[in-house]
Amino acid sequence: MEEETRCFALRLIEPILTEFKREVAQRRANGSTEAEIEAMLSRIETTNRRVMDADQLQYFMSLFREAARAP
C-alpha cells in the first residue's frame, strides 16, 4: 500500500482505533485474558477477510494488533 494511502486510511480509522483501545482496556480490567483478546482480533480479521482487500486488511489488522498490545 502506498504511503499516501496508508496516511489516508489511518486518518479514517483513528477514531475506531481510539474506541478499540478503550474496549480492550475495559475487557482487561474486567478480567479478559490475552487469549480472549487475540480471539477478538481473530474474529475481526475473519469477518473482514470477505469484504476487504488483502493488503488493506493486513494493514488495518496490524493497527488493531498494535492497539491491543498489553501496556
C-alpha positions in Angstrom: 0.0 0.0 0.0 1.4 3.4 -0.9 2.3 5.8 1.9 -0.3 8.4 0.9 -3.0 5.7 1.0 -1.7 4.5 4.4 -1.9 8.0 5.8 -5.4 8.4 4.5 -6.5 5.1 5.9 -5.0 5.9 9.3 -6.9 9.2 9.4 -10.1 7.3 8.7 -9.6 4.6 11.2 -8.1 6.7 14.0 -11.5 7.2 15.8 -12.2 3.5 15.6 -8.8 2.6 17.0 -9.3 5.0 19.9 -12.6 3.2 20.8 -11.0 -0.1 20.2 -8.2 0.7 22.7 -10.8 1.7 25.3 -12.7 -1.5 24.7 -9.6 -3.7 25.0 -8.6 -1.8 28.2 -12.1 -2.3 29.6 -12.0 -6.0 28.8 -8.6 -6.4 30.5 -9.9 -4.6 33.6 -12.9 -7.0 33.6 -10.5 -10.0 33.6 -10.2 -10.9 29.9 -7.1 -12.9 29.1 -4.7 -12.2 26.3 -6.1 -15.3 24.6 -9.6 -13.8 24.7 -8.2 -10.5 23.3 -6.5 -12.5 20.5 -9.7 -14.3 19.8 -11.5 -11.0 19.4 -8.8 -9.9 16.9 -9.2 -13.1 15.0 -12.9 -12.6 14.7 -12.4 -9.1 13.4 -9.9 -10.4 10.8 -12.1 -13.4 9.8 -15.2 -11.2 9.4 -13.4 -8.6 7.3 -11.5 -11.0 5.1 -14.5 -11.5 2.9 -15.1 -7.8 2.3 -11.7 -6.2 2.2 -8.7 -6.1 0.0 -6.0 -8.4 1.5 -3.3 -5.7 1.7 -5.7 -3.3 3.3 -6.9 -5.9 5.8 -3.3 -6.7 6.7 -2.5 -3.1 7.3 -5.7 -2.5 9.4 -5.1 -5.7 11.4 -1.5 -4.5 12.2 -3.0 -1.3 13.6 -5.6 -3.2 15.6 -2.9 -5.6 17.0 -0.7 -2.7 17.9 -3.6 -1.0 19.7 -4.4 -4.3 21.5 -0.9 -4.8 22.9 -0.8 -5.0 26.6 0.6 -1.9 28.2 
